[in-house]
Amino acid sequence: MSLFVFLELVEIKAKTASVFPFLLGTLFSWYHYHTLHIAELLVFFVAMLLFNMAVDANDNYQDYKRSERTEALRFREKTNIIGVHHLNPSMIGWMVVGMMVTSGVLGLWMVSRTGWPLLVMGLFSFAVGYGYAGGPRPISATPYGEFFSGFTMGFVIFLIAVYVNVFNVAAFSWPLIGSVYLASGLAQCTIAALLLANNIADQEEDETLKRRTIVHYLGRSRSIIFFYGLYTVGFLMLIAAVALGLLPKLTLLTLITVPMVVKNARGFAANPVKKLTFPNAIKNLFITTLAQVVFLALGVFLNI
């Protein structure tokens, strides 16, 4: 397997959905507590990236294994990366197991250094990661995919990044969790919007494969309204977080991305095609979370 195919298999282009919440959580920790634990932070980054790659590779693997009916053969041979590149499914399966086990071992080391809250968050993440593509009814084939993807990647990754930095100076409490939830709102919503855009574009294919995503229940028109709504809620949560002092005032400059987000969202909504306009949703995730990281960092270091 070439490096290019491997990166496509693990969907490396979508890794901003985990890397930016990690950076946001790290900056949040420094802004409120002026403390970082570099060793634990670096190990968490490696474990997080390995697990994220394993989940996406497993998603492709499980889709390939399930698409055995006649009407799904075209998807299996022409769309799924394992079929397109004639990869060995068994090798992919073992690779997924290897990445997950390595991530789990690194996670247990971090738990030994930090405490039980990390174990709880890690077990939740592993359960969602497995359930997203595995089991008798994967989360990705249900109406709950957007919630679990946004919540786990946008919020839980952010929260873990905060916890591994502040476990010895701040209590793991509901006020801390609530603060992080609001501060991570934009990341949660843009990640959920990315998956929703994917499901809108894949509606016909999902129906063929018996996936009952939220688009199946809402229909395309209402799903597009929901798509716009996610961005709106995300920016409102950002404004609320700044107003409550959870994020520095300079973070509000993230709002300069609104015109670009609207333009990209409209372009996708007008013609929701996977290869043509779905990249607009990827761009929206990238520009909003990158802007929030940059302006949060400026706010932290300039204390504004």
N, C-alpha and C positions, 0 to 999 in steps of 0.2 A: 504494500500500500504506500503510495507516494505521500509526501507531506501535504500536498494540496488536497488530496482526497481525504486524508485524516482530518484536516482543518474543516473541510466541508461536512464530514461526518459528525463532528462535535459542534458544528454550527458556531464557529469562532466569531463570526460577525455579530452574533447576538450577545457576546460576553460583556458588552457595556452594561447590560442589564444587571450584572452582578458586581463588576469592577467599580462602577460609579457609586452605588450604595455603600460599598466598602470604604471608598474614599470619603464620602459624606459622613459616615459614622465616625471615621477617624478624626475628621476636622471638628465634628460636633463634640467629641471627647476633649479635644484640646481647648476648644472655645469655652466649655463650661468647667473643666476640671484641671486643665493644664498638666495633663499626664498622658504618657504613651508607654506601652510595653512592647518594644520593638520585636523581641523574639516571638512572643505569642501572636503578635499582629502578622508577622511574616508567615508563620506556620499556618495561621488561619487563612491567609490569602491563598497559599498553595492548596490547602485542603478544600477551600471553597471552589477554586478554579477546577480542580480535579473532579469534584463532585458535580459541578455544573456541566462539565464536558461529558461525564458519564451519563447524566440524565438525558442530555440531548442525543447522545449516541444510542442510548437505550430506547429512546422514542423512535428513532429510525429503525432500530432492530425489531422492536415489537410491531411496528407498522408492517415491516416486511414479513414477519412471521404470520401475522393475522391475514394478510392479503392473499389468501389461498383460493378464494372462490373465483369462478370464471370471470365475473364482471369486474373483479379487482386485479386481474392479471396485468392489464395495461398499466395500472398504477405501479405495480410491483416491478415491472420491467422497464418502464419509461420514466418514472418519476422518483421512486425511492432510490436513494444513493447506493444502497447495497446491491440492488438489481442493476442499476445503470452501469456501475463500475465492476460488476461481477465479483463482489467481495465474498469472502468465506463467512457465512453467518455465524458459524461456531466460533471462529476467531474473534468476531465482533463481540459476541456474547461474553467470552472470557476476558476480553479487553475491558468491557464495562465492569465486570466483577472486580478486576484488578484495580481499576481506578477508584471504585467505591470502597474497597477494602483499605487501600492506602489512605484515602481521605478519612475513613473511620478511625484508623490507627492514629493519625495525626490529631484528630479530634479528641480522642481519649487522652492523649498527652496533654492537650490544652485543658481538658477537664481537670486533670490532676494538678494543674498549675493554678486554676482559677476557681472552680467550684461547681456545685450541682446545677445552677441555672443554665450553664452552658450545655450540660448534658441534656436537659429538657429541651432546649432550643435545637440542639443537634439531632436528637431523636425525632422531633417534629419535622425538621428539614429532611431527614432521611425518609421518613414515612411519606411525606409529600413527594419527594423525588422518586421514590419507587412507585407510589400510587399514581403518579402523573402519567406514566406509560404502561405500567405493569398491572397485574391482577386481572380479575374477570371483567371489571368495568373501569378502565383507566380514567383518571380525572380529566385528561385531555379530550375525552369523548363525551363529557358531561357538560352541563351548563355552568359548572363551577370552576372551569379552568382559569378564567380571567381573575377571579378572586384569589385563588391559591397562588397563581404565578405572581401577581402584584404584591400580595401580602408576604409571601415567603422571600422573594428576591428583593422587593423594594423596602420592606419593613424588617424582616427577621435578619437579613444580612447586615443591614444598618445597625440593628440592635446588638447583634453579636459583636460587631466592630467596636461599638461603644463599651459593651460589657468587658471585653478582654483588655481594654485600656483602663477601666475605672473600677474593676472588681474589688480592689483593696482600698478605695477611697470613697466609694458611694454605694449605698444599699441598693440591691436589686428590688425596686419597689414599683408600685403602680404609678406614682407620679413620674418616675423615670421612663417607664414603658409608654405612658401617655404622651410625654414630651417627644419621645422618639417617633411615636406613631404619627403625630401631627407634622413633625419636621421632615419626615420621609414621605409625606403625602404625594408630592409631585412625582417622585420616583415610582411609587406604587401605581399611580394612575397612568403614567406613560407606559409602564411595563404591561399593565392590563390592557391598555389601548393597542399595544403592539400585538398581543395575542388575539385580541378581538379582530383586528385588521386581518390577521392571518386566517382566522376562522371565516370571516366574511368572504375573503378571496377564495378560500377552499370549500365553499359551501357545497357545490355540486359533488366534488370528490368525497367530502365527508358524508354526504347522504349515501353515496355508493358504498362506502366502507362502514355504514351503520353507526357513524359517530353522531351523537345527539348533542352538539354544542349549543351554546346560548342562541346562536344564529338560527338554529332549527326551530326554536320556540318563539323568538321575537320576529323572525323574518328579516329580510335584508334592510328594508327601509327603517324599521325601528332600531335595528342593530347599528345603523349608521348614526342615528340620533344619539344612541348610547355612546358611540365612539366619540362624538363631539363632547358629550357630557363628561366623559372621563377627563379630558383635558381641562375642561372648565373647573371641575372639582379639584383637580390637582393644583391649579394655579391659585384657587381660593384657599386651599390648605396652606400653601406657601405664604400667602399674605397673612393669614391668621397666625402662623408660626412666628413670623417677624413681629407682628403686632404684640404678641405675648412675650417677646424677648427670648424666644427659643433659638432664633437664628439672628445673626447680625443684620443691621439695616441694609448693608450693601447687597445682601442676598436678593433684595427686591429687584436689583438690576437684571435678574433672570427673566423678568417680564419683557425685556426687549426681544425675547425670542417669540413672543406671542404672534406677531404678524407672520413669521416664517412657519410657525406651527399651524396657523389657520390656513395659509396657502397650501402647505403639504397635505393637510387633512382634506381640504376641498378637492385637491387633485386626486386623492385616493377615492373619496366618496363619489366623485363623478364617474369613475371607471375603475372599480375595485378588481384589478387583475394582478395575480401573484407576481409575475415577472415584470410587469409594466409599472404599476403604481404602489404595490406593497412596500417597496423601498422607502416611500415617503414616510411611513410609520416608523421605520428604522431610523430615518433621519431625525424625526421628531424626538424619539427617545434619546438619540445622541446629543442633539443640540440643547435640549432642555436640561438633561442631567450634567452635561459638560459645563454649561453656563452656571448651573447651581454650584458645582464643585469650584469653579474659578472664582465666582463672586463670594461664595462662602469663605474660601481661602483668603481672599483679599480682606473680607470683613474681620476674619479671625486675626490676621497679622497686623492690620491697621487699627483694629479695635473700634470699628465703626459699624 
